[in-house]
Amino acid sequence: MNSDHLGDALDHWKGSLISLLVSKQLLRSVVVEPMITDPQQWSTEDIQTYKRLLRLEVIFHAGSTFPGGSREDYFNEVPKEGDIFIDPDIGIARGRATKKHIKVPELIKLTGESDRIVMVYQHSGQRGAKQEGQSNSNFNQWLRAIRNKLTADEPEANVTNVHCIIYECHQVAMFFISRCRKRIDKIQTVLQEYLKGKAQRRVW
């Protein structure tokens, strides 16, 4: 997350989506990991604005620039309990990761061995396309490739029994990941009911 984008329409989208699922009691004790990429720490005002946009209070590593030290140490400090929203500048890396990405092994580690839900923001457009070699026209295929990497049994990521759905929009997406299929299925059902006739191409 970068403060240059703080307050744009996408922050409202993230907040409304999380708020919907909280209101349906499908998320619990949500922690936010913003993965801030600004060269300097966020001000108290920026942090409060971010909280209002997401409609959440618990922001972990609030104000700190990512990663600050080693990536491993940074993610080891993230709370192990409750659900979590990860807000990288670009999203999940398929290949080489920068500070604007979260890696698949890092993400899988955050799921732990519990039934927690891990939500991850994924951006298309200029923020992602130039660094990832993707275009908006193949965003759907790009998302599918990431999902396959998340749910496949890959020794490098120690991936087993991970379930995932995606809410895809024109230029952004939200991944919902968990080791608990039941919780993922409930989120999928609510999103499909919410979007009605548009759900087939949006939630999968």
C-alpha positions in Angstrom: 0.0 0.0 0.0 1.3 3.5 -0.9 -0.1 6.7 0.5 -0.1 8.2 -3.1 -3.1 5.9 -3.7 -4.8 6.4 -0.3 -8.4 7.5 -0.6 -8.9 6.4 -4.2 -12.0 4.4 -5.3 -10.3 1.1 -4.8 -9.9 1.7 -1.1 -13.7 2.3 -0.9 -14.1 -1.0 -2.8 -11.9 -2.9 -0.4 -13.7 -1.4 2.6 -17.2 -2.1 1.3 -16.3 -5.7 0.5 -14.8 -6.4 3.9 -17.7 -4.7 5.6 -20.2 -6.8 3.7 -18.6 -10.0 4.9 -18.2 -8.8 8.5 -21.9 -7.9 8.5 -22.7 -11.4 7.5 -20.5 -12.7 10.3 -18.2 -14.5 7.8 -15.1 -12.7 9.0 -13.8 -12.5 12.6 -11.2 -10.4 14.4 -9.9 -9.0 11.2 -6.2 -7.7 11.2 -4.9 -5.6 8.4 -1.3 -5.9 7.1 -0.9 -2.9 4.7 2.7 -3.6 3.5 3.4 0.1 3.2 5.9 1.0 0.4 6.3 4.7 1.1 10.0 5.7 1.8 8.9 7.2 5.1 6.5 6.1 7.8 2.9 7.0 7.5 1.6 9.9 9.6 -1.1 9.3 12.2 -3.5 11.1 9.9 -2.8 8.7 7.1 -3.3 5.7 9.3 -6.6 7.0 10.6 -7.8 7.7 7.0 -6.9 4.2 6.0 -8.8 2.8 9.0 -11.9 4.8 8.0 -11.7 3.6 4.4 -11.4 0.0 5.3 -13.9 0.3 8.2 -11.6 -1.6 10.4 -9.5 -0.6 13.5 -6.8 -3.3 13.9 -3.9 -2.3 11.6 -0.7 -4.2 12.1 2.7 -2.7 11.3 0.8 0.6 11.2 3.0 3.3 9.7 6.0 1.0 9.2 7.6 0.8 5.8 7.8 -2.7 4.3 9.8 -4.8 4.9 12.0 -2.7 7.2 14.3 -5.7 7.8 14.1 -9.2 6.4 10.8 -10.2 4.9 10.7 -13.3 7.0 11.0 -11.4 10.3 8.4 -8.9 9.1 5.8 -11.6 8.4 6.7 -13.6 11.5 5.4 -10.6 13.6 2.0 -10.7 12.0 -0.6 -12.1 14.5 -1.4 -15.7 14.1 -5.0 -15.5 15.3 -8.1 -14.1 13.5 -8.6 -13.4 9.9 -6.3 -11.1 8.0 -6.4 -8.7 5.0 -3.1 -8.2 3.1 -2.9 -5.0 1.1 0.2 -5.1 -1.1 0.8 -2.4 -3.7 0.5 -4.9 -6.6 -0.5 -8.3 -5.2 0.7 -11.9 -5.2 3.9 -12.6 -7.1 4.0 -15.4 -9.6 7.8 -15.1 -10.2 10.2 -12.4 -8.9 8.8 -10.5 -5.9 9.5 -6.9 -5.0 8.4 -5.1 -1.9 5.1 -4.4 -3.8 4.3 -8.2 -3.7 3.6 -10.9 -1.3 5.1 -14.3 -2.2 3.1 -17.5 -2.3 5.2 -19.2 0.5 4.7 -16.1 2.7 1.0 -16.2 2.0 0.6 -19.9 2.7 2.5 -19.5 6.0 0.0 -16.8 7.0 -2.8 -19.3 6.6 -1.2 -21.3 9.4 -2.8 -24.6 10.3 -6.1 -23.0 11.5 -9.3 -22.1 9.6 -8.4 -18.4 9.3 -9.4 -16.5 6.1 -6.6 -14.6 4.4 -7.7 -11.9 2.0 -5.3 -10.5 -0.5 -5.7 -7.5 -2.8 -4.5 -7.9 -6.4 -4.0 -5.1 -8.8 -3.9 -5.1 -12.6 -3.4 -1.9 -14.6 -0.1 0.0 -14.7 0.9 -0.7 -11.1 1.0 -4.5 -11.9 1.3 -4.8 -15.6 4.6 -3.2 -16.2 6.4 -5.2 -13.5 4.6 -8.5 -14.1 4.5 -8.4 -17.9 0.7 -8.7 -17.9 -2.1 -6.7 -19.6 -5.6 -6.0 -18.6 -6.8 -8.2 -21.4 -5.3 -11.3 -19.8 -6.0 -10.4 -16.2 -8.4 -13.3 -15.8 -5.7 -15.8 -17.0 -3.2 -14.1 -14.7 -5.5 -14.6 -11.7 -6.1 -18.2 -12.6 -2.4 -18.9 -12.8 -1.9 -17.4 -9.3 -4.8 -19.5 -8.0 -3.2 -22.6 -9.5 0.0 -21.8 -7.8 -1.7 -21.3 -4.5 -3.7 -24.4 -4.5 -1.3 -26.8 -6.2 0.9 -29.2 -4.1 4.2 -27.4 -4.7 7.2 -28.5 -2.6 8.7 -25.0 -2.8 5.7 -23.5 -1.1 4.7 -26.5 1.0 1.2 -26.0 -0.3 -1.4 -28.6 0.9 -5.1 -28.4 1.3 -5.5 -24.7 0.5 -8.8 -23.4 -0.9 -9.3 -20.2 -2.8 -11.9 -18.1 -4.5 -11.5 -14.8 -6.3 -13.7 -11.8 -6.7 -12.6 -10.3 -10.0 -13.3 -6.8 -11.2 -12.1 -4.9 -14.2 -8.7 -3.9 -12.9 -8.5 -5.4 -9.4 -9.4 -8.6 -7.6 -9.6 -10.0 -4.1 -8.3 -13.4 -3.2 -9.9 -15.4 -0.3 -7.7 -18.2 0.9 -8.1 -20.7 3.7 -7.4 -24.2 4.7 -11.1 -24.4 5.7 -13.3 -25.2 2.6 -16.5 -24.6 4.5 -15.6 -20.9 5.3 -14.5 -20.3 1.7 -17.7 -21.8 0.4 -19.8 -19.5 2.6 -18.0 -16.4 1.4 -18.5 -17.5 -2.2 -22.3 -18.1 -1.6 -22.7 -14.6 -0.1 -20.8 -12.9 -2.9 -22.8 -14.7 -5.5 -26.1 -13.8 -3.9 -24.9 -10.2 -3.6 -24.0 -9.9 -7.3 -26.9 -12.0 -8.6 -26.7 -12.2 -12.4 -23.2 -10.8 -12.5 -21.7 -13.3 -10.2 -20.8 -16.0 -12.7 -18.0 -14.0 -14.3 -17.0 -12.1 -11.1 -16.8 -14.8 -8.4 -15.0 -18.1 -9.1 
